[in-house]
Amino acid sequence: MQKADKLRASGVNLIDFGAGEPDFPTPDHIKHAGYALWKKTSPNTTHRRYAELKEALVDRHAKDFGSR
C-alpha cells in the first residue's frame, strides 16, 4: 500500500489491489475464474497461483477500462 501511495503521489494513475474490501459484489466470471484456479491446486495454495489470479484480474480490468 505504501508503494501505491508513493506512485499516486508522484502522479501515477493506478488501482491498488491491496488490502480492503470492494464496494461491489464480485462478478460471477471472476468468482468462477478464481474457483477454477483454486481447484487446480492443493489445499496449500501457492503464492504463485495468487499471482496468476492477480495478473488475470489486472489484465481483465485493463481490457475493460484501459487501466494499464
PQR file with spaces between the fields and no chain letter, atoms N, CA, C, O and H, PARSE charges and radii, in Angstrom:
ATOM       1  N    MET     1       0.822   -1.184    0.000 -0.4000 1.5000
ATOM       2  CA   MET     1       0.000    0.000    0.000 -0.0000 2.0000
ATOM       3  C    MET     1       0.869    1.252    0.000  0.5500 1.7000
ATOM       4  O    MET     1       0.512    2.266   -0.600 -0.5500 1.4000
ATOM       5  N    GLN     2       2.003    1.174    0.672 -0.4000 1.5000
ATOM       6  CA   GLN     2       2.899    2.335    0.701 -0.0000 2.0000
ATOM       7  C    GLN     2       3.447    2.639   -0.684  0.5500 1.7000
ATOM       8  O    GLN     2       3.553    3.802   -1.076 -0.5500 1.4000
ATOM       9  H    GLN     2       2.294    0.350    1.159  0.4000 1.0000
ATOM      10  N    LYS     3       3.798    1.588   -1.426 -0.4000 1.5000
ATOM      11  CA   LYS     3       4.306    1.794   -2.778 -0.0000 2.0000
ATOM      12  C    LYS     3       3.229    2.424   -3.658  0.5500 1.7000
ATOM      13  O    LYS     3       3.524    3.324   -4.445 -0.5500 1.4000
ATOM      14  H    LYS     3       3.713    0.644   -1.107  0.4000 1.0000
ATOM      15  N    ALA     4       1.993    1.964   -3.534 -0.4000 1.5000
ATOM      16  CA   ALA     4       0.885    2.536   -4.312 -0.0000 2.0000
ATOM      17  C    ALA     4       0.679    4.004   -3.934  0.5500 1.7000
ATOM      18  O    ALA     4       0.448    4.843   -4.804 -0.5500 1.4000
ATOM      19  H    ALA     4       1.753    1.233   -2.895  0.4000 1.0000
ATOM      20  N    ASP     5       0.760    4.311   -2.654 -0.4000 1.5000
ATOM      21  CA   ASP     5       0.610    5.704   -2.207 -0.0000 2.0000
ATOM      22  C    ASP     5       1.704    6.595   -2.793  0.5500 1.7000
ATOM      23  O    ASP     5       1.436    7.720   -3.217 -0.5500 1.4000
ATOM      24  H    ASP     5       0.948    3.630   -1.947  0.4000 1.0000
ATOM      25  N    LYS     6       2.935    6.088   -2.815 -0.4000 1.5000
ATOM      26  CA   LYS     6       4.049    6.872   -3.376 -0.0000 2.0000
ATOM      27  C    LYS     6       3.847    7.099   -4.873  0.5500 1.7000
ATOM      28  O    LYS     6       4.071    8.200   -5.378 -0.5500 1.4000
ATOM      29  H    LYS     6       3.153    5.175   -2.470  0.4000 1.0000
ATOM      30  N    LEU     7       3.421    6.048   -5.577 -0.4000 1.5000
ATOM      31  CA   LEU     7       3.183    6.189   -7.012 -0.0000 2.0000
ATOM      32  C    LEU     7       2.068    7.199   -7.287  0.5500 1.7000
ATOM      33  O    LEU     7       2.188    8.035   -8.182 -0.5500 1.4000
ATOM      34  H    LEU     7       3.239    5.154   -5.167  0.4000 1.0000
ATOM      35  N    ARG     8       0.990    7.117   -6.517 -0.4000 1.5000
ATOM      36  CA   ARG     8      -0.117    8.066   -6.672 -0.0000 2.0000
ATOM      37  C    ARG     8       0.355    9.493   -6.424  0.5500 1.7000
ATOM      38  O    ARG     8      -0.010   10.412   -7.158 -0.5500 1.4000
ATOM      39  H    ARG     8       0.892    6.438   -5.789  0.4000 1.0000
ATOM      40  N    ALA     9       1.173    9.673   -5.382 -0.4000 1.5000
ATOM      41  CA   ALA     9       1.682   10.999   -5.036 -0.0000 2.0000
ATOM      42  C    ALA     9       2.559   11.569   -6.144  0.5500 1.7000
ATOM      43  O    ALA     9       2.648   12.785   -6.311 -0.5500 1.4000
ATOM      44  H    ALA     9       1.469    8.927   -4.786  0.4000 1.0000
ATOM      45  N    SER    10       3.213   10.676   -6.905 -0.4000 1.5000
ATOM      46  CA   SER    10       4.061   11.147   -8.000 -0.0000 2.0000
ATOM      47  C    SER    10       3.280   11.332   -9.301  0.5500 1.7000
ATOM      48  O    SER    10       3.859   11.646  -10.341 -0.5500 1.4000
ATOM      49  H    SER    10       3.141    9.688   -6.769  0.4000 1.0000
ATOM      50  N    GLY    11       1.959   11.135   -9.232 -0.4000 1.5000
ATOM      51  CA   GLY    11       1.114   11.393  -10.394 -0.0000 2.0000
ATOM      52  C    GLY    11       0.713   10.179  -11.205  0.5500 1.7000
ATOM      53  O    GLY    11       0.052   10.321  -12.234 -0.5500 1.4000
ATOM      54  H    GLY    11       1.490   10.880   -8.387  0.4000 1.0000
ATOM      55  N    VAL    12       1.100    8.976  -10.764 -0.4000 1.5000
ATOM      56  CA   VAL    12       0.734    7.765  -11.494 -0.0000 2.0000
ATOM      57  C    VAL    12      -0.728    7.433  -11.194  0.5500 1.7000
ATOM      58  O    VAL    12      -1.141    7.399  -10.034 -0.5500 1.4000
ATOM      59  H    VAL    12       1.637    8.861   -9.928  0.4000 1.0000
ATOM      60  N    ASN    13      -1.502    7.189  -12.249 -0.4000 1.5000
ATOM      61  CA   ASN    13      -2.899    6.806  -12.094 -0.0000 2.0000
ATOM      62  C    ASN    13      -2.955    5.288  -11.988  0.5500 1.7000
ATOM      63  O    ASN    13      -2.674    4.594  -12.965 -0.5500 1.4000
ATOM      64  H    ASN    13      -1.167    7.217  -13.191  0.4000 1.0000
ATOM      65  N    LEU    14      -3.313    4.762  -10.824 -0.4000 1.5000
ATOM      66  CA   LEU    14      -3.333    3.324  -10.638 -0.0000 2.0000
ATOM      67  C    LEU    14      -4.484    2.895   -9.761  0.5500 1.7000
ATOM      68  O    LEU    14      -5.119    3.699   -9.078 -0.5500 1.4000
ATOM      69  H    LEU    14      -3.542    5.325  -10.030  0.4000 1.0000
ATOM      70  N    ILE    15      -4.728    1.608   -9.802 -0.4000 1.5000
ATOM      71  CA   ILE    15      -5.722    0.989   -8.936 -0.0000 2.0000
ATOM      72  C    ILE    15      -4.966    0.018   -8.057  0.5500 1.7000
ATOM      73  O    ILE    15      -4.240   -0.842   -8.556 -0.5500 1.4000
ATOM      74  H    ILE    15      -4.212    0.955  -10.357  0.4000 1.0000
ATOM      75  N    ASP    16      -5.129    0.146   -6.755 -0.4000 1.5000
ATOM      76  CA   ASP    16      -4.431   -0.691   -5.784 -0.0000 2.0000
ATOM      77  C    ASP    16      -5.294   -1.912   -5.472  0.5500 1.7000
ATOM      78  O    ASP    16      -6.406   -1.767   -4.964 -0.5500 1.4000
ATOM      79  H    ASP    16      -5.718    0.845   -6.349  0.4000 1.0000
ATOM      80  N    PHE    17      -4.795   -3.112   -5.770 -0.4000 1.5000
ATOM      81  CA   PHE    17      -5.499   -4.343   -5.447 -0.0000 2.0000
ATOM      82  C    PHE    17      -5.010   -4.910   -4.119  0.5500 1.7000
ATOM      83  O    PHE    17      -5.086   -6.117   -3.886 -0.5500 1.4000
ATOM      84  H    PHE    17      -3.891   -3.230   -6.182  0.4000 1.0000
ATOM      85  N    GLY    18      -4.511   -4.043   -3.258 -0.4000 1.5000
ATOM      86  CA   GLY    18      -4.012   -4.458   -1.953 -0.0000 2.0000
ATOM      87  C    GLY    18      -5.146   -4.691   -0.970  0.5500 1.7000
ATOM      88  O    GLY    18      -6.222   -5.160   -1.342 -0.5500 1.4000
ATOM      89  H    GLY    18      -4.449   -3.063   -3.448  0.4000 1.0000
ATOM      90  N    ALA    19      -4.896   -4.362    0.273 -0.4000 1.5000
ATOM      91  CA   ALA    19      -5.858   -4.597    1.346 -0.0000 2.0000
ATOM      92  C    ALA    19      -7.145   -3.826    1.127  0.5500 1.7000
ATOM      93  O    ALA    19      -7.152   -2.756    0.517 -0.5500 1.4000
ATOM      94  H    ALA    19      -4.022   -3.982    0.576  0.4000 1.0000
ATOM      95  N    GLY    20      -8.228   -4.384    1.632 -0.4000 1.5000
ATOM      96  CA   GLY    20      -9.506   -3.697    1.562 -0.0000 2.0000
ATOM      97  C    GLY    20     -10.583   -4.548    0.918  0.5500 1.7000
ATOM      98  O    GLY    20     -10.306   -5.564    0.280 -0.5500 1.4000
ATOM      99  H    GLY    20      -8.222   -5.252    2.127  0.4000 1.0000
ATOM     100  N    GLU    21     -11.797   -4.114    1.098 -0.4000 1.5000
ATOM     101  CA   GLU    21     -12.956   -4.787    0.535 -0.0000 2.0000
ATOM     102  C    GLU    21     -13.552   -3.910   -0.553  0.5500 1.7000
ATOM     103  O    GLU    21     -13.661   -2.698   -0.371 -0.5500 1.4000
ATOM     104  H    GLU    21     -12.022   -3.289    1.616  0.4000 1.0000
ATOM     105  N    PRO    22     -13.939   -4.495   -1.679 -0.5600 1.5000
ATOM     106  CA   PRO    22     -14.583   -3.690   -2.715  0.2800 2.0000
ATOM     107  C    PRO    22     -15.975   -3.245   -2.260  0.5500 1.7000
ATOM     108  O    PRO    22     -16.573   -3.844   -1.366 -0.5500 1.4000
ATOM     109  N    ASP    23     -16.468   -2.205   -2.881 -0.4000 1.5000
ATOM     110  CA   ASP    23     -17.801   -1.712   -2.528 -0.0000 2.0000
ATOM     111  C    ASP    23     -18.854   -2.240   -3.495  0.5500 1.7000
ATOM     112  O    ASP    23     -19.906   -1.628   -3.680 -0.5500 1.4000
ATOM     113  H    ASP    23     -15.983   -1.718   -3.608  0.4000 1.0000
ATOM     114  N    PHE    24     -18.561   -3.381   -4.108 -0.4000 1.5000
ATOM     115  CA   PHE    24     -19.495   -4.023   -5.031 -0.0000 2.0000
ATOM     116  C    PHE    24     -19.288   -5.532   -4.947  0.5500 1.7000
ATOM     117  O    PHE    24     -18.205   -5.986   -4.577 -0.5500 1.4000
ATOM     118  H    PHE    24     -17.706   -3.878   -3.959  0.4000 1.0000
ATOM     119  N    PRO    25     -20.314   -6.312   -5.285 -0.5600 1.5000
ATOM     120  CA   PRO    25     -20.148   -7.765   -5.235  0.2800 2.0000
ATOM     121  C    PRO    25     -19.195   -8.253   -6.326  0.5500 1.7000
ATOM     122  O    PRO    25     -19.103   -7.651   -7.396 -0.5500 1.4000
ATOM     123  N    THR    26     -18.505   -9.321   -6.053 -0.4000 1.5000
ATOM     124  CA   THR    26     -17.590   -9.895   -7.030 -0.0000 2.0000
ATOM     125  C    THR    26     -18.394  -10.458   -8.198  0.5500 1.7000
ATOM     126  O    THR    26     -19.303  -11.263   -7.993 -0.5500 1.4000
ATOM     127  H    THR    26     -18.580   -9.811   -5.184  0.4000 1.0000
ATOM     128  N    PRO    27     -18.065  -10.038   -9.436 -0.5600 1.5000
ATOM     129  CA   PRO    27     -18.793  -10.565  -10.599  0.2800 2.0000
ATOM     130  C    PRO    27     -18.620  -12.079  -10.726  0.5500 1.7000
ATOM     131  O    PRO    27     -17.578  -12.624  -10.362 -0.5500 1.4000
ATOM     132  N    ASP    28     -19.639  -12.744  -11.241 -0.4000 1.5000
ATOM     133  CA   ASP    28     -19.620  -14.202  -11.345 -0.0000 2.0000
ATOM     134  C    ASP    28     -18.432  -14.720  -12.145  0.5500 1.7000
ATOM     135  O    ASP    28     -17.835  -15.728  -11.767 -0.5500 1.4000
ATOM     136  H    ASP    28     -20.485  -12.301  -11.537  0.4000 1.0000
ATOM     137  N    HIS    29     -18.072  -14.052  -13.249 -0.4000 1.5000
ATOM     138  CA   HIS    29     -16.966  -14.564  -14.064 -0.0000 2.0000
ATOM     139  C    HIS    29     -15.644  -14.528  -13.298  0.5500 1.7000
ATOM     140  O    HIS    29     -14.768  -15.359  -13.537 -0.5500 1.4000
ATOM     141  H    HIS    29     -18.557  -13.233  -13.557  0.4000 1.0000
ATOM     142  N    ILE    30     -15.495  -13.578  -12.385 -0.4000 1.5000
ATOM     143  CA   ILE    30     -14.288  -13.514  -11.553 -0.0000 2.0000
ATOM     144  C    ILE    30     -14.319  -14.641  -10.518  0.5500 1.7000
ATOM     145  O    ILE    30     -13.302  -15.292  -10.278 -0.5500 1.4000
ATOM     146  H    ILE    30     -16.207  -12.903  -12.191  0.4000 1.0000
ATOM     147  N    LYS    31     -15.484  -14.872   -9.904 -0.4000 1.5000
ATOM     148  CA   LYS    31     -15.598  -15.958   -8.936 -0.0000 2.0000
ATOM     149  C    LYS    31     -15.316  -17.304   -9.580  0.5500 1.7000
ATOM     150  O    LYS    31     -14.636  -18.146   -8.992 -0.5500 1.4000
ATOM     151  H    LYS    31     -16.310  -14.344  -10.099  0.4000 1.0000
ATOM     152  N    HIS    32     -15.837  -17.513  -10.789 -0.4000 1.5000
ATOM     153  CA   HIS    32     -15.616  -18.776  -11.482 -0.0000 2.0000
ATOM     154  C    HIS    32     -14.140  -18.960  -11.835  0.5500 1.7000
ATOM     155  O    HIS    32     -13.603  -20.060  -11.703 -0.5500 1.4000
ATOM     156  H    HIS    32     -16.389  -16.829  -11.267  0.4000 1.0000
ATOM     157  N    ALA    33     -13.488  -17.894  -12.282 -0.4000 1.5000
ATOM     158  CA   ALA    33     -12.063  -17.978  -12.619 -0.0000 2.0000
ATOM     159  C    ALA    33     -11.242  -18.284  -11.368  0.5500 1.7000
ATOM     160  O    ALA    33     -10.329  -19.109  -11.413 -0.5500 1.4000
ATOM     161  H    ALA    33     -13.924  -17.001  -12.390  0.4000 1.0000
ATOM     162  N    GLY    34     -11.558  -17.632  -10.265 -0.4000 1.5000
ATOM     163  CA   GLY    34     -10.849  -17.889   -9.016 -0.0000 2.0000
ATOM     164  C    GLY    34     -11.046  -19.317   -8.534  0.5500 1.7000
ATOM     165  O    GLY    34     -10.106  -19.968   -8.077 -0.5500 1.4000
ATOM     166  H    GLY    34     -12.300  -16.963  -10.229  0.4000 1.0000
ATOM     167  N    TYR    35     -12.269  -19.791   -8.642 -0.4000 1.5000
ATOM     168  CA   TYR    35     -12.554  -21.166   -8.225 -0.0000 2.0000
ATOM     169  C    TYR    35     -11.801  -22.157   -9.096  0.5500 1.7000
ATOM     170  O    TYR    35     -11.274  -23.149   -8.592 -0.5500 1.4000
ATOM     171  H    TYR    35     -13.032  -19.262   -9.014  0.4000 1.0000
ATOM     172  N    ALA    36     -11.743  -21.898  -10.408 -0.4000 1.5000
ATOM     173  CA   ALA    36     -11.034  -22.790  -11.313 -0.0000 2.0000
ATOM     174  C    ALA    36      -9.548  -22.849  -10.951  0.5500 1.7000
ATOM     175  O    ALA    36      -8.953  -23.927  -10.961 -0.5500 1.4000
ATOM     176  H    ALA    36     -12.171  -21.092  -10.817  0.4000 1.0000
ATOM     177  N    LEU    37      -8.948  -21.704  -10.634 -0.4000 1.5000
ATOM     178  CA   LEU    37      -7.547  -21.695  -10.208 -0.0000 2.0000
ATOM     179  C    LEU    37      -7.372  -22.474   -8.910  0.5500 1.7000
ATOM     180  O    LEU    37      -6.421  -23.240   -8.759 -0.5500 1.4000
ATOM     181  H    LEU    37      -9.431  -20.828  -10.626  0.4000 1.0000
ATOM     182  N    TRP    38      -8.291  -22.274   -7.981 -0.4000 1.5000
ATOM     183  CA   TRP    38      -8.206  -22.936   -6.683 -0.0000 2.0000
ATOM     184  C    TRP    38      -8.298  -24.456   -6.828  0.5500 1.7000
ATOM     185  O    TRP    38      -7.575  -25.186   -6.151 -0.5500 1.4000
ATOM     186  H    TRP    38      -9.064  -21.651   -8.103  0.4000 1.0000
ATOM     187  N    LYS    39      -9.173  -24.932   -7.699 -0.4000 1.5000
ATOM     188  CA   LYS    39      -9.359  -26.370   -7.874 -0.0000 2.0000
ATOM     189  C    LYS    39      -8.116  -27.047   -8.456  0.5500 1.7000
ATOM     190  O    LYS    39      -7.931  -28.251   -8.277 -0.5500 1.4000
ATOM     191  H    LYS    39      -9.761  -24.339   -8.249  0.4000 1.0000
ATOM     192  N    LYS    40      -7.267  -26.292   -9.146 -0.4000 1.5000
ATOM     193  CA   LYS    40      -6.061  -26.868   -9.745 -0.0000 2.0000
ATOM     194  C    LYS    40      -4.918  -26.985   -8.746  0.5500 1.7000
ATOM     195  O    LYS    40      -3.844  -27.472   -9.098 -0.5500 1.4000
ATOM     196  H    LYS    40      -7.418  -25.314   -9.292  0.4000 1.0000
ATOM     197  N    THR    41      -5.127  -26.551   -7.520 -0.4000 1.5000
ATOM     198  CA   THR    41      -4.043  -26.540   -6.539 -0.0000 2.0000
ATOM     199  C    THR    41      -4.362  -27.446   -5.370  0.5500 1.7000
ATOM     200  O    THR    41      -5.485  -27.931   -5.229 -0.5500 1.4000
ATOM     201  H    THR    41      -5.999  -26.155   -7.234  0.4000 1.0000
ATOM     202  N    SER    42      -3.369  -27.666   -4.538 -0.4000 1.5000
ATOM     203  CA   SER    42      -3.557  -28.425   -3.303 -0.0000 2.0000
ATOM     204  C    SER    42      -4.214  -27.515   -2.266  0.5500 1.7000
ATOM     205  O    SER    42      -4.380  -26.319   -2.508 -0.5500 1.4000
ATOM     206  H    SER    42      -2.457  -27.272   -4.652  0.4000 1.0000
ATOM     207  N    PRO    43      -4.587  -28.073   -1.115 -0.5600 1.5000
ATOM     208  CA   PRO    43      -5.135  -27.214   -0.058  0.2800 2.0000
ATOM     209  C    PRO    43      -4.161  -26.113    0.375  0.5500 1.7000
ATOM     210  O    PRO    43      -4.581  -25.079    0.894 -0.5500 1.4000
ATOM     211  N    ASN    44      -2.867  -26.335    0.163 -0.4000 1.5000
ATOM     212  CA   ASN    44      -1.867  -25.318    0.488 -0.0000 2.0000
ATOM     213  C    ASN    44      -1.547  -24.520   -0.777  0.5500 1.7000
ATOM     214  O    ASN    44      -0.460  -24.649   -1.341 -0.5500 1.4000
ATOM     215  H    ASN    44      -2.525  -27.175   -0.259  0.4000 1.0000
ATOM     216  N    THR    45      -2.491  -23.704   -1.211 -0.4000 1.5000
ATOM     217  CA   THR    45      -2.337  -22.954   -2.455 -0.0000 2.0000
ATOM     218  C    THR    45      -1.067  -22.121   -2.410  0.5500 1.7000
ATOM     219  O    THR    45      -0.794  -21.446   -1.417 -0.5500 1.4000
ATOM     220  H    THR    45      -3.373  -23.600   -0.752  0.4000 1.0000
ATOM     221  N    THR    46      -0.293  -22.169   -3.482 -0.4000 1.5000
ATOM     222  CA   THR    46       0.968  -21.450   -3.534 -0.0000 2.0000
ATOM     223  C    THR    46       0.753  -19.976   -3.851  0.5500 1.7000
ATOM     224  O    THR    46      -0.266  -19.593   -4.426 -0.5500 1.4000
ATOM     225  H    THR    46      -0.514  -22.718   -4.289  0.4000 1.0000
ATOM     226  N    HIS    47       1.714  -19.167   -3.473 -0.4000 1.5000
ATOM     227  CA   HIS    47       1.661  -17.747   -3.791 -0.0000 2.0000
ATOM     228  C    HIS    47       1.692  -17.526   -5.295  0.5500 1.7000
ATOM     229  O    HIS    47       1.170  -16.529   -5.793 -0.5500 1.4000
ATOM     230  H    HIS    47       2.542  -19.478   -3.006  0.4000 1.0000
ATOM     231  N    ARG    48       2.304  -18.458   -6.018 -0.4000 1.5000
ATOM     232  CA   ARG    48       2.352  -18.355   -7.475 -0.0000 2.0000
ATOM     233  C    ARG    48       0.938  -18.329   -8.051  0.5500 1.7000
ATOM     234  O    ARG    48       0.660  -17.560   -8.972 -0.5500 1.4000
ATOM     235  H    ARG    48       2.727  -19.269   -5.614  0.4000 1.0000
ATOM     236  N    ARG    49       0.056  -19.150   -7.526 -0.4000 1.5000
ATOM     237  CA   ARG    49      -1.334  -19.166   -8.000 -0.0000 2.0000
ATOM     238  C    ARG    49      -2.021  -17.836   -7.696  0.5500 1.7000
ATOM     239  O    ARG    49      -2.785  -17.333   -8.521 -0.5500 1.4000
ATOM     240  H    ARG    49       0.281  -19.775   -6.779  0.4000 1.0000
ATOM     241  N    TYR    50      -1.762  -17.269   -6.538 -0.4000 1.5000
ATOM     242  CA   TYR    50      -2.346  -15.973   -6.227 -0.0000 2.0000
ATOM     243  C    TYR    50      -1.844  -14.917   -7.199  0.5500 1.7000
ATOM     244  O    TYR    50      -2.597  -14.031   -7.603 -0.5500 1.4000
ATOM     245  H    TYR    50      -1.141  -17.677   -5.868  0.4000 1.0000
ATOM     246  N    ALA    51      -0.568  -15.009   -7.576 -0.4000 1.5000
ATOM     247  CA   ALA    51      -0.003  -14.057   -8.530 -0.0000 2.0000
ATOM     248  C    ALA    51      -0.681  -14.209   -9.895  0.5500 1.7000
ATOM     249  O    ALA    51      -0.945  -13.215  -10.571 -0.5500 1.4000
ATOM     250  H    ALA    51       0.044  -15.728   -7.248  0.4000 1.0000
ATOM     251  N    GLU    52      -0.961  -15.446  -10.297 -0.4000 1.5000
ATOM     252  CA   GLU    52      -1.651  -15.680  -11.570 -0.0000 2.0000
ATOM     253  C    GLU    52      -3.047  -15.068  -11.551  0.5500 1.7000
ATOM     254  O    GLU    52      -3.464  -14.429  -12.517 -0.5500 1.4000
ATOM     255  H    GLU    52      -0.746  -16.253   -9.748  0.4000 1.0000
ATOM     256  N    LEU    53      -3.762  -15.264  -10.457 -0.4000 1.5000
ATOM     257  CA   LEU    53      -5.105  -14.707  -10.347 -0.0000 2.0000
ATOM     258  C    LEU    53      -5.053  -13.184  -10.356  0.5500 1.7000
ATOM     259  O    LEU    53      -5.852  -12.537  -11.033 -0.5500 1.4000
ATOM     260  H    LEU    53      -3.424  -15.784   -9.673  0.4000 1.0000
ATOM     261  N    LYS    54      -4.121  -12.618   -9.612 -0.4000 1.5000
ATOM     262  CA   LYS    54      -3.989  -11.162   -9.569 -0.0000 2.0000
ATOM     263  C    LYS    54      -3.693  -10.613  -10.959  0.5500 1.7000
ATOM     264  O    LYS    54      -4.280   -9.610  -11.366 -0.5500 1.4000
ATOM     265  H    LYS    54      -3.472  -13.144   -9.062  0.4000 1.0000
ATOM     266  N    GLU    55      -2.789  -11.261  -11.690 -0.4000 1.5000
ATOM     267  CA   GLU    55      -2.455  -10.811  -13.039 -0.0000 2.0000
ATOM     268  C    GLU    55      -3.657  -10.918  -13.970  0.5500 1.7000
ATOM     269  O    GLU    55      -3.878  -10.040  -14.804 -0.5500 1.4000
ATOM     270  H    GLU    55      -2.313  -12.075  -11.359  0.4000 1.0000
ATOM     271  N    ALA    56      -4.440  -11.997  -13.830 -0.4000 1.5000
ATOM     272  CA   ALA    56      -5.643  -12.150  -14.649 -0.0000 2.0000
ATOM     273  C    ALA    56      -6.642  -11.031  -14.358  0.5500 1.7000
ATOM     274  O    ALA    56      -7.277  -10.509  -15.275 -0.5500 1.4000
ATOM     275  H    ALA    56      -4.261  -12.710  -13.152  0.4000 1.0000
ATOM     276  N    LEU    57      -6.780  -10.667  -13.094 -0.4000 1.5000
ATOM     277  CA   LEU    57      -7.692   -9.575  -12.731 -0.0000 2.0000
ATOM     278  C    LEU    57      -7.200   -8.244  -13.273  0.5500 1.7000
ATOM     279  O    LEU    57      -7.993   -7.445  -13.770 -0.5500 1.4000
ATOM     280  H    LEU    57      -6.264  -11.092  -12.350  0.4000 1.0000
ATOM     281  N    VAL    58      -5.909   -8.000  -13.183 -0.4000 1.5000
ATOM     282  CA   VAL    58      -5.336   -6.767  -13.700 -0.0000 2.0000
ATOM     283  C    VAL    58      -5.522   -6.695  -15.217  0.5500 1.7000
ATOM     284  O    VAL    58      -5.884   -5.648  -15.754 -0.5500 1.4000
ATOM     285  H    VAL    58      -5.264   -8.649  -12.779  0.4000 1.0000
ATOM     286  N    ASP    59      -5.273   -7.813  -15.903 -0.4000 1.5000
ATOM     287  CA   ASP    59      -5.448   -7.848  -17.361 -0.0000 2.0000
ATOM     288  C    ASP    59      -6.895   -7.580  -17.749  0.5500 1.7000
ATOM     289  O    ASP    59      -7.163   -6.822  -18.682 -0.5500 1.4000
ATOM     290  H    ASP    59      -4.979   -8.664  -15.467  0.4000 1.0000
ATOM     291  N    ARG    60      -7.823   -8.200  -17.037 -0.4000 1.5000
ATOM     292  CA   ARG    60      -9.245   -8.002  -17.358 -0.0000 2.0000
ATOM     293  C    ARG    60      -9.650   -6.551  -17.129  0.5500 1.7000
ATOM     294  O    ARG    60     -10.366   -5.967  -17.943 -0.5500 1.4000
ATOM     295  H    ARG    60      -7.606   -8.816  -16.280  0.4000 1.0000
ATOM     296  N    HIS    61      -9.195   -5.972  -16.028 -0.4000 1.5000
ATOM     297  CA   HIS    61      -9.520   -4.571  -15.744 -0.0000 2.0000
ATOM     298  C    HIS    61      -8.946   -3.668  -16.829  0.5500 1.7000
ATOM     299  O    HIS    61      -9.600   -2.721  -17.266 -0.5500 1.4000
ATOM     300  H    HIS    61      -8.613   -6.446  -15.367  0.4000 1.0000
ATOM     301  N    ALA    62      -7.734   -3.960  -17.257 -0.4000 1.5000
ATOM     302  CA   ALA    62      -7.107   -3.168  -18.320 -0.0000 2.0000
ATOM     303  C    ALA    62      -7.903   -3.283  -19.605  0.5500 1.7000
ATOM     304  O    ALA    62      -8.090   -2.293  -20.312 -0.5500 1.4000
ATOM     305  H    ALA    62      -7.203   -4.730  -16.901  0.4000 1.0000
ATOM     306  N    LYS    63      -8.374   -4.489  -19.915 -0.4000 1.5000
ATOM     307  CA   LYS    63      -9.170   -4.707  -21.129 -0.0000 2.0000
ATOM     308  C    LYS    63     -10.490   -3.940  -21.042  0.5500 1.7000
ATOM     309  O    LYS    63     -10.893   -3.284  -22.002 -0.5500 1.4000
ATOM     310  H    LYS    63      -8.222   -5.293  -19.341  0.4000 1.0000
ATOM     311  N    ASP    64     -11.158   -4.023  -19.896 -0.4000 1.5000
ATOM     312  CA   ASP    64     -12.468   -3.387  -19.744 -0.0000 2.0000
ATOM     313  C    ASP    64     -12.406   -1.887  -19.566  0.5500 1.7000
ATOM     314  O    ASP    64     -13.298   -1.174  -20.026 -0.5500 1.4000
ATOM     315  H    ASP    64     -10.831   -4.556  -19.117  0.4000 1.0000
ATOM     316  N    PHE    65     -11.358   -1.389  -18.899 -0.4000 1.5000
ATOM     317  CA   PHE    65     -11.330    0.009  -18.523 -0.0000 2.0000
ATOM     318  C    PHE    65     -10.091    0.762  -18.996  0.5500 1.7000
ATOM     319  O    PHE    65      -9.957    1.951  -18.708 -0.5500 1.4000
ATOM     320  H    PHE    65     -10.634   -1.969  -18.526  0.4000 1.0000
ATOM     321  N    GLY    66      -9.184    0.104  -19.711 -0.4000 1.5000
ATOM     322  CA   GLY    66      -7.987    0.768  -20.209 -0.0000 2.0000
ATOM     323  C    GLY    66      -7.067    1.258  -19.116  0.5500 1.7000
ATOM     324  O    GLY    66      -6.448    2.314  -19.251 -0.5500 1.4000
ATOM     325  H    GLY    66      -9.293   -0.863  -19.944  0.4000 1.0000
ATOM     326  N    SER    67      -6.969    0.504  -18.035 -0.4000 1.5000
ATOM     327  CA   SER    67      -6.215    0.979  -16.865 -0.0000 2.0000
ATOM     328  C    SER    67      -4.737    0.677  -16.904  0.5500 1.7000
ATOM     329  O    SER    67      -4.016    1.101  -16.000 -0.5500 1.4000
ATOM     330  H    SER    67      -7.471   -0.353  -17.926  0.4000 1.0000
ATOM     331  N    ARG    68      -4.250   -0.031  -17.899 -0.4000 1.5000
ATOM     332  CA   ARG    68      -2.833   -0.392  -17.882 -0.0000 2.0000
ATOM     333  C    ARG    68      -2.066    0.411  -18.877  0.5500 1.7000
ATOM     334  O    ARG    68      -0.854    0.242  -19.003 -0.5500 1.4000
ATOM     335  H    ARG    68      -4.836   -0.375  -18.633  0.4000 1.0000
